[in-house]
């Protein structure tokens, strides 16, 4: 009822309505009356009372009259208004509500029949059955005219003044209302009528919110005439708003219209003529886009709200039982034609149902869509909790009381030099070349240097290609080309995955043969666990295993692991084998060992994300492992040996290039590979060229490095743990050796630790994403005759010398593509995203609205602009995405690679002078996903607060977030009073405080989200997958039985040869199962559902401080968000979600203009935020404060303490003392210096590190080391 979201918007604008705890009994001014809209004020009570099957009219009237008396509404000074039939202007809304009631009745009938079936079958009737039926009956409730007339007569007999309105009650109230009257109504329509001056809005439990219209207008910043126009142009019961013209946008437009008005004209009265004039000005505003400019709008709303006129419609009673006492059985009275009508409406639902979404409903349970096209929204899942008064509880029977303990080692002094800050001088940035004279390839590389690249997940290949081909060729042409495009992309993804698996098996069998030599080179003090020797194999030309001849194993005696110290001796590996192992995975360097670096650090950073870093069309020649694997994959795919080159001497040691190393590997592993000859097998491949294998080579390189380098590091930690538990001698070597290969280090450590890891990583049968450029797409599509014709038609206009289009060669197409706009071929054949003009994109949403093509000349000008010597990044305003000219696909889903235009690498990596760099906290030019600065480095002086927020620190809203494993989010919000007219004591200046009026004070809200709730889509998908695996196959057995029968790949008895043999036998069955479209759809639905859960949580968090994900932060809404700097590791089957959600939320919040900082979590989960004392632990997540006598949630309490930390820094630029460490002498070491450095521990028991679950606080200085990276 009314204008949606108008009440919350008034509150967000800063208006704090006065809260009345009960209806006041004081006298009113002379001639003043309470005008009460019964239906809008007491609808829940009316529905509850008049829908009871045990009440007749008289009983219902008596109960409702008692409810009015208990609400303390005075008889003498109140006028009660009862609605009549809806006016003719409300026909569409009336029809929509009638349709909803019909569907609710039909569903209630179905649910009631199900309950009868359960009772007849002697099955238990569940509680949710009654709850669901009650909900449906309440949704189908209609207050009949007879019931309204009966109530009016009874209330008049009891002495009440009752007005039976000819139509809507709000219109009658607006006509009768005087300036001194008080309107009691929950309908936001009452704000729109110019004759209404004061509104009391009923809320729960007999409380009222008081809205004084002049005060509301001052907060909204508009006139009374503009407020009336606002209600007319926004969505209401009479008309719908224009597309994408919501409440906030309309307010901004109306403010601009009032600013254009002549101030000398004075205040315009709210008349129908003035309202019509302002509505016309609104429709003529340039930001108001209408699909049909000739259509008329808002006539009905202007007539009702401005003229208070309406057309009386014929009173019609919806489909409802004649006697309201039988509403529980009303569903049985529906006719067959009504059931057919409802069935037809349900069948016509076209929305795709996501079976894993916890916020969606199946198609057969959805109501029909609204006339404005708005989809049905499920009820809110993550509710915000608020406490209006102090709650005290009885103490628990038993709990573990936390208490202060002295330090075992003193915390680091802030006066000591900070070692984390690099002492080396920053390097001066290199001078970048000018964009003049650059060709397309150079321009794309320049854009990649200046802007970050992002992968845009735009949906499935089928949906995107259908839209793109429909736009290019029409529906008829789309039906011809769509299957060919889908088959080409599916086949290319399948072949790349197949070649990768063949190479992985060959590498695994080759490495297993070498493992025996490595194990023989290590002589243990006593016989060790036996190691399975190599198993030579013979493979035919298609890569299948014909026979397996296992060698005789040498029996070794089992001995306890603690009696096996390692003694390194000379390895028996051949020099060529060592060179091949170095090509597969580079060895550790001394610097890597000293720094404890893994694959995610340093020079290997470009290989850490195969999904996001495969955008360059040329391989890095210095990356020898990548070159080696690329050459190997090409040889396996083509069946042709690469050309050898002469070896070189490098540092006195023999060195060979990648082709020669591949030839050597093929010679030594010929038994494990398909037939590869010098001239090839003479077979014609499916696709010309093999550059599409570049993505596969990069993925394989990353997997090998992570498996051997990171695996060796993890095994070293396990080795040290075994020594700590005295399962290994203390003198045993527990570190990697830089003198041997990474594979040798891995084998030695893996063997001593009991072989907990596989000898080689093996990929599943799911097709991985591969990156394909537009040039590679032309080679892929060239094999299809019809797609070849399309490519020739595109390139033909650029070659006037060619007479016919079919004479265009593949080289000519490549030349045309080298001059075309990056992404033009993608927008023609694969998707419509990016192919729209600027005017067309304004009517679209999501990536279709923000993604575009950039011509080469525009790209050149853009690069010249941002590389100019006088470029100021603070004035940079470009935004959106520009297509790179490449895609990523697995044959089912499609992703676009694009440049993110609103971020600059020169700002992110500080390549510009410091005086030109914008503030990273308030600007998104440096990126939204990179830094998380601790609050002590953000606010060190009061001037910092003024520079960042520009207001009194007491007026800043604070949101504290504690991330965890069992609970993904525990949050608490500190909201100061928003009433600007209150003094320091919280009451009006010079006025007496009314005990019935709740005085605005600082408020706390909290929110806790369980990991189990967020993981519901994943758990649902896992259950479905397990059921699917258990289904029998056509040839017997099931996928579950097949996977169970596979030999082990790790452990003392593991054998890669046996595993490979079995995998070859079941490859067709596993490939058919994991490559099916059904499985891909289910997995994609589960992922989208979890992303929706993230979106809901993030939206709830921002709603706690008056924001949302759908709008930028308002300049008047001063907010700081603090995130605890904690790091956790998952010890259960479900991986922790806190890191992924942290990255998601920080990016979203910063992109919307919120300031996000980090907070050290010391003592936040051990001390009470109210009294500052230690709390007791009742169970894992429930704490109890003996001083405050109340229970608290662990993560919510941590969020509350984070709010206190931020507030302490905002007000006094220091951390609260109760959250600081204290030594045995009672001193606070963190107060030695204002810019203290926190102790790395996180335990409340004494400050030492607690079981490795809290992240070690970083030393933060003034350069980039003061930030913590948030992974994406």
C-alpha positions, 0 to 999 in steps of 0.5 A: 500500500502506498509508495514503496520504500518511501518510509525507509528513504525518509529515515535514510535521509536522516529524519529520526521520527519520534517514537511514541510507546503508546497512544497519548491521552493528553488533550488535543488543540481546539478543533483538532481530531484524530483521523484513523484509517482502520484498514491501513492502521490495523490490517493484521488485527482485522485479518486475524479477527475476521478470518477466524472460523469460530467467529460470527460478525458480532463476535468479530466486531466485539473483539475488534472494538476491544482491540481499539480500546486497548490501543487507547484511541480516544472515542471523543476526539477520533474519527474512524474511516472504513474503506469502500470499493476501490476507485476506477483509477485503481483497476490494475492494482485491484485486478492484480490483488485479485489474481494473487488471492485466486492463486493463494486459494488454489494453493491452499486447496492443494495443500489442504488435499495433501494434508487430508492424504497424509491423515488418510494414510496415517502419516504424521501431519507436520507443523510446517503443513499447518504453517503453510496453510495458515500463510496461504489463507492469510494471503487469500483474505478479503474483507467483505463489504458486508463485514465492513458495514457490520463493523461500522454499525456496531462501532456507531452503537458503541459511541464511535464516530465512523465514516463509511467512505465511498472509495479509498479511506485516504482520499476521504481523510485528505478531503476532511483533514484540517491543519491541526488534525492528526492522521493515524495511518500506515499508508505512505500515500498520506504523505502525498496529500497537501492537506495532511500535516501530521501523521502517526504511523503505527508499528509493532506492539502499539507503538507509533512513529510521528512524522511532522511534514515540515520536518520531513520536507527539510530533511528531504530538501524538497518543497510540498509541491515536489513531494506531491509530484514525487508520489505521483511519478513514483510507483503507487496504487494508481500508476507505475513509475517509468523504467529505471526511474526509482525513488532516489533518482526521482528525488534528485531530478525534482531537486534539480527542477526546483533549483532551476525555478526563479527564487522570486516566484515564491512557494507555489501552492499545491494545486492540480494545475501546478502539479500538472505543470511540474509533471510535464517538466519532469517528463521533459528532463533529459534524464527521464527516458521513456520508451514511448514519448508520445504516451501519456503518464500519471493522469490518474495519480494527478487526479487523485493526489492533487485534485482529490477526485476519483471515479466510483467503480462498481463494487465487486466481490472477489472470489471469496466464500459468502460467509467469512466464517468458513475461510479455512474451507474456502478453497473447496468452493473453487470451480473447475474453470478457476482451477484451469485459469490458475493452471494456465497462469502457472504454465506461462511462467518463463523464468528459469528456476535455479534449484539450488537458490534458497531465495527462489521458488519453483515455477509451480509455486510462484505468483504471476508477475506484476504488471510492471514486470517486477519479479517475486522476491522471497522473504529476507533470510538474514535478519538484523537484530536490535536491542531496545533495552538492557537484557539480563540473564541468569548465569550459566551452570558452568562456563570457562572464565577467561582471565588475564595472564602475564606474557611469556614473551614481551610484545614488540616495542613500537620504538623498535625499527619496523623490519617489514618496511623496505629500506631500499629506495623506490625505483623510478618508473620507466618512461612509457612509449607514445601511442603514436604509430602503434598497431592493434597488438601494441595498443592492446598490450598498452591497455593491458599495461595501464588497466587491469583485466577482468573476466566477465562471466556472462552466462552460457554459450547457448544463451549468449550466442543466440542473442548475438546471432539473432541480432546479427542474422535474425532468428532464421540465421541464428537457427543455422549458425548456432549449432555450429558455433556451439559444437566448435567451442565444445570440441576445442575445450574437449580436445584441449582437456584430452591432450592435457590428460594424456600428457599428465599420464605420460609425465606421471609414468615417467616420474614414477620410473625415476622415483625408484632411482631417487629412493635408492639414492637415499639410504635410511638408517633402518629399512624404510617403507617400501616404494612401488617401482616403475611400471613400464607400459606400451601404448598405441597411437591413440594413447590406450594401454595395451599391456602392463608388465609390472616389475618384481617388487623388492620386499622391504621390512616395515619399520616405525617412522621415527627410526628413519633419519634421512642421509643424502647421497649422490642421486642415480638420475641421468643428467638429461633426466635432471634437465627434463625435471627442471623443465617440468618444474624449476628447482628451489633457489636459496632466496625461495628457501630463505623467504619461504616463498611459494608459487604465489610469490615473486616471479611466478605471480603471473602463473598463479591464476590460470583463469585470469592471466592467460590474455597475452597472445605471445608466450614469455620466452623466459618462462622455460617450463611453459615453453616446454609444456606448450611444445609437448602438448603440440607434439602430442596433439599433432603427432609430430616431433619438434625440431631440435636445436643445438645445445648451449653451455649455461654456467658450465652446465649443459643446457637445451632449449624446449624443443630439444628437451621435448624430443629427449623426453619423448625418447625416454618416455616413448612407452607412455606416449602415443606414436610421435614421429618426425613427419607426423602421422599424416592425419588431418587435425580438427583445427588448424594450428594448436595455439589454443593449447596455450591455456592448457599449457599454462594450467598444467605448468601451474599445477606442476609447480603447486604440486611439487614446490608448494607440496615440498613446503607443506611436507616440510611443515609436516616433517617438522611436526613429526619431529616435534611429536618425536616420530622422527629424530631431531637431527633429521633434515627437514628442509628442501635442498636447492642443489637437487630438483623440486621433484627430488625434494618432493619425493624424498619428503613425501616418502618419509612422511608416509606418502600422503601426496600423489606423485603427479597431479591428475585432472578430472574429466571436466573440461577446463576453461581455455582462453581463445583470442579472436584470431584463434576463433577464426582458425576454429571456425574456418573448419566449418564451411558455413562459418567460413563463409561468414568470416569471408563476408566480414573480411571481403570489404577490406580487400577491393582487389578480391573479386569474390568473397569466397576468394578470401583466404584465412590469411586475409581474414587475419589481416582484416582482424588485425585492423578491426576493433578488438572484440568485433568478431565476438560481438557478432558471433558469440554474444550481443554484449559490447555491440550496442551503441551508447544510446542503446546501452542506457536502456540495458543492465549489468554487463550489457550496459557497462561493456563496450567496444573501443575503436583503435583511434579512441584507444590511442587517444585514451592511452595518450591521455593517461600517459601524458606528463600532466595527467591528474588521476584525481580527475579521471572519470572513465568507467565500465569495461572495454573488450580485450578481444578474447574469451574463456570457455569450457564449451558450456559457459562463456566469459569475456576478457575485458579491461576495467576502465575505472582503475589504473595500474599507474595509480595502483602501483604508485608509478606517478608522483606522490602529490598526484596520487589520490587517497586509496581509501576514498578513490577507486582508481587504485582498485577496490580489491587490493589493500586493507589498511589498519585503522591506526595508520588511517587516523593518527590526528583529528585532522585525518578525521576531518579530511576523510569524513568532514564531520563530527566523529560522533556522527560517523556510523561504524560497522564492525565485521568479524569473519570466521569459519563456523560463522562467516560473518559476525557484525555489529553496527554503531549508529549515532542519533540522526536527529540534528535538533537534539542536544548533547543529552539526547533531548530537544533543547529547552524542552521537557522529556516525555516519558512516553517518547523514546529519546534517540540515543546511540544504537547497536545492531548486530547480524550473525550468518552461519556458514551452514546457511551460506553453504546450502546451495553447495550442500544441495548440489553435493547431495544431488551429485551423490544421488546421481553417481549412485544411479546404475549405468547402462553397462552395469555398475555406477559412477560411485562404484567406478570411482571407488574401484580406482587404485590409490594415487597416494600412500605407501602402496600407490601406483600411477601405472595401475591407476592409469590402466584403470582410468583408461578402462573407464575413461568413456564412462567418466567422461560422459558423466562429468562432461554432460550438460546436465551436470554443468547446469547443476554446478552453474546453478549452485554457484549462482545460488551461492553468489546470491547468498553473498549478495544478500549478506553484503546487502544486509550489512550495508543496510545496517548503516543505511546503505544498500548494494543498489546505490552509491553511498550518499555524501551525507551518510558518513560511514566507516567499515572495520574488518578484523584482520584474522586468518583461519584455516579450515579443519572440516570438510567444508572449506571456510568462506570468510576469505572469499566473502571478505574479498567480495564485500570489500570490493562491493563496499569500496566501489559504492564509496564506503571507507573500509579499514582493517582492525587488529583483533587482539582481545576482541573475542575475550572481553565484554564491549560494555564493561571491558571485563573478561567473559566466560565461555559457555560453549563454542560460540556463546559467551557470558559476562558476569558483570553485565549478566548477559549472554553474547555471541562470540563473533557479534561481540567481536564485531562490537569490540571492533566498533569500539576500537574504531570509535576510539581512534576516531575520537581520541586517535588511540585504541581503547585501553581495555583492548590493549595488552598489559604486562606483569607490571601493569604497563601498556606497551602499545602506549609507548608511542602513538603509532604503536605496532600490535603484538602478533599474538591474538589470544586473550589468555595472555597475548601469545599466539593462539593455536595458529588461528589468528593472523599475524599482524603485519608491520605497517609503515608508510609505503606499500608494506602497510597494506594487506592484500585481499585476494580475488 
